[in-house]
Amino acid sequence: MKRTTTALAAVAVGALLLLTGCSSDSDDDEETPEPGPPQAPAPAPGDRWQPKPGTAWQWQLSGKLDTSVDVPVYDVDGFLTTQDQVAALKGAGRRTICYVSTGAWEDFRPDAGDFPKDMLGEGNGWKGERWLDVRRVGELERLMGKRFDMCRDKGFDAVEPDNMDAYRNDSGFPVTADDQLKFNRMIAKLAHDRGLAVGLKNDLDQIPQLVGDYDFAVNEQCAQYKECDQLTPFVQAGKAVFHVEYELPTDRFCERSKELKLSSLEKKLELGPWRKSC
């Protein structure tokens, strides 16, 4: 199965993100925020962050957080990364993306008990994770709204929602493509209502319908599966495509990635600090 939850395997075994120093030695529709902890105001309409094609990035979801990678964008775990860590990254001039799973339940998250048992489907291939019944949009809007509140309150600029293609997998529920589109558009609206940019994770077949709803894309292994051309609508719309390969070395995909204006990395499966960019 194509990887849609790669980073969570590392999270499930208890990897923690901790802030290190901020040296550099290596390669923006607003609604009134809901009451909660002190937070920065949501961006004014039109001011939401919009990463451009070719923007360099780092994706780290396990291990001690390495803030020394000299790139403008960091994508990190929303639960494990603290408000202070986000502030430190932003203070160093980095934009921050909040990784959360929206289409699958994880037994190791602090809100795991909030999900009704009959909403949990088949396992998605990773220990402690099960597909969610994304047809139950109303209930999931409330549950995911709380997670997005967390991302906003910690100061993140954007959200990376994972497991966004249940209709293409054996989820345990008869999810249709239309069900998935409704859910995915709800997720995008939740982010935008909080002033957060949002990325479409994988779900290549629905890019033509969703490119207008999302601010960037995140893709795993499009080169290995010969699918990278399907991401061009995002680039043509002036939106970044953050792309990772796990099994191909950079000399197998970087030339084509540069032609397509993708922001491509080679990473290890655990999504620790190691990276090799194009």
N, C-alpha and C positions, 0 to 999 in steps of 0.2 A: 504494500500500500504506500502511495506517495506520502511523504512526511508532512503532517499538519500539526503535530504536537511534539516535535523533536525535543525542544528545550525542556518540556515538562518531565521527561524521563530523568533528567538531572535534578530537577527540583524535587521530584518524588523521593529521591534518596537523600534529601536533606542538605543539598548544597546551599550555602548562604552567600549573599552579596554583601561585601563590606567595603566601605570607602577607603581608598588609598589616596596618596597625594595627587595633585593636579598638574604635574609637570608634563611637558610635551617633548617626548624624545623618540617617537616612532611615527614609522610610516604613519493664515492667522484666521451668522444668524444668532445672535445673542438672545438669551432669555435671562431674567433676573435669577441669580444663583439661589438655590434653596438654602435655608438657614443651616449653619454648620460651623466647623472650625474656621478661624481666620484664614482668608485666602485672597489671592490676587483677583481683581475683577475680571470677568470674561472679556475677551476682545470685542471691540466694536464691530458691527457688521462689515465684512470685507477685510477685516484685519486678522482673521484666523490664519495660522501658519500654513504655508503652501510650499512644501519642498519641491525644488526644480529637478528635472532629469539630470542625472550624473552626480547628484549630491553624495559626497562620501559619508560613510556611516560605520558604526560599530554595533554589533548585536551580541550582547553578553547576558545570558540568563543563568549561569552557574559559576561558582567559584568566587574568589575575592575580587571585587570590582576593580578593574584596572582603568583608571581615569587618564592614563598617560597617552592613549591613542589620539593622535592629532587629527581629529575629524570633527565636523560640525554637528553630527547627529549621533546620539546614543539611544539604543533600543534596549530597555532593561525590564526586569520583572516588576510588575506593579505592586504586588504584595510584599516582596522581600526588600525592595528598595525604599529607603526611608525619605522623609521630607527633607532632612538635612543633606542627604546624598544628592537628591534632585537639585536642591539649591546650590550645592557646590558645583555640580556639572553646569548649571545655568550661569553661575558666577564666572565660570571659565569660558563662557561664550558658546556652550553647546545647547542645541535643542534636544529635548528628551521625549521619548516615546514610551508609553506605559503598556507593557505586554500583559494581557489578561485573556483567559480562555472564555469565550462566550457561547460556544456551541457544544462544549463538553463539561461534565461535572468532574471535579477533582476531590478525592477524599482527604487530601492533605491541606486544603485551604480552610481558613478560619470560618468561612460562611457555608461550609459544606452541609451543615445541618439545616440550612434554610430552604433547601431544594426538596420538594415533595418526592417521595420514593417512586411514585408512578410516572415521574417525569424522566427517570433515568433509564436509558436503554442499554444497548450492547456495549461491550468494551471497545475502545478505539485503538487498541494495540499497545497501550501504555499502562503500566501498573497504577492502579488506583483511579483510573479515568473511565468514564462512560459517556456515550453520546447523550445529549439532551433532546427532548421532544420539542424541536424548534417551532412546531405548529402552535404551541401554547404561548403566543406572542405577548398577551397581556401579563401573564405571570412573570415571564422572562424579562419583560420591560422593567418591571419593578426590581427584580433581582440584579439585573445588569446595570440598572440605573445607580444602584448603591456602589457597585464596583467602579463605575465611571466617576461617581462623586469622589471616591477615594483618589482616583488619578488626578482629578481637578484639584482637590484639596492639597495634594502633595506638590502641586506646581508643575505637573507635566504639561507639555505642549500638545501631545497627541496620544492616540490609543492605537495599539495593534491588537485587534480582536482575532483570536485563533479559533480553529475548527468551524469554519464558515461554509462547509460543503457537505453537510450531513446527507443531502439528497443523492450524493454520488457514492455513499458508503452504506454498509450494512448497519444502520443505526438502531434497528429494532423497531422503527416506526415507519409508516408509509409516507415519508416526506417527499413531496413533489418539488419540481423546479420552481413552481409558483410559490409554494410554501417558503422555500429558501429565499427567494427574492423579497418576500414580505418581511421575513426575519432580518435579512441583511440590511434592508432599508431602514428598519426600526433601529438597528444598531448604529447606523450612520447618524440618524437623527438624534439619538441619545448623546452621542459625542458632540455634535454640533450645538445642541441645546446648552451644553456646558462650556462652549467656547473652545472645544478640543478638535483638532484635526483628527482624521481617522483613515486607516489604511485597509484596503481590501486584501485579505490573506488568501492566496491561492485562488480557488473558485474561478479558474480561467474561462470556463464556458459562459459565465454570466457577466464577463467584463463589458461587453457591448451595452448591456442593460444597466450596469452599475457604475460605470466610469464617471458619470455625472454626479453620483451620490458620494463618491469617495475622493479623498484629497491626495492619496498616493497608493501604491500597491506594495505588498510584501510577497515575495515568491521564493519557494524552495524547489530547486532542482529542475527548473525549466530547460536548462541546457541538456541535462541527462536525458530528459524525456522529449527533447526536440519540440518544445512548446513556447520558446521565448518570443517568437513573432506574435503570439496572441496577446502579449502585453503592450504592443505598440499603441493602442488607443490611449493609454495613460501618458505615454511620452508625447504623442501628438497633441494632447490636451495640456501639455506643459507641466505634467505631474511626475514626480519621481517614481521609479520602480526600484525598490531595495531587494536585491536578489542574492541568494546563497546557493552554493553547490557544496555537497559533502563528499561525493565519491569521485568527482572529476578534478584533476589538477587545473590550475589557472591557465596553463598553456593549451588546454582543451576547449576553453570557453571565453577567455578574455577578449580575443580579437572580435568575435561576434557580439559580445556584450558592449564593447565600445561602439561598434557600428549602430547598435540599437539604442545607445545612450542609457544603458542600465547601470545601476550602482551595484556592482557585483563583488562578492567576496567568496573565498574558499574558507570554510569553517569545519571544525570537527563536530561530530554529532552532539556532544554534550554542550555545545555553545558556551564554552568558557571564553577566556580572554584571547586565546590564539586566533589570529586572522591572517589571511593573505589576500591583499586587494589586487585588482587588475591595474 
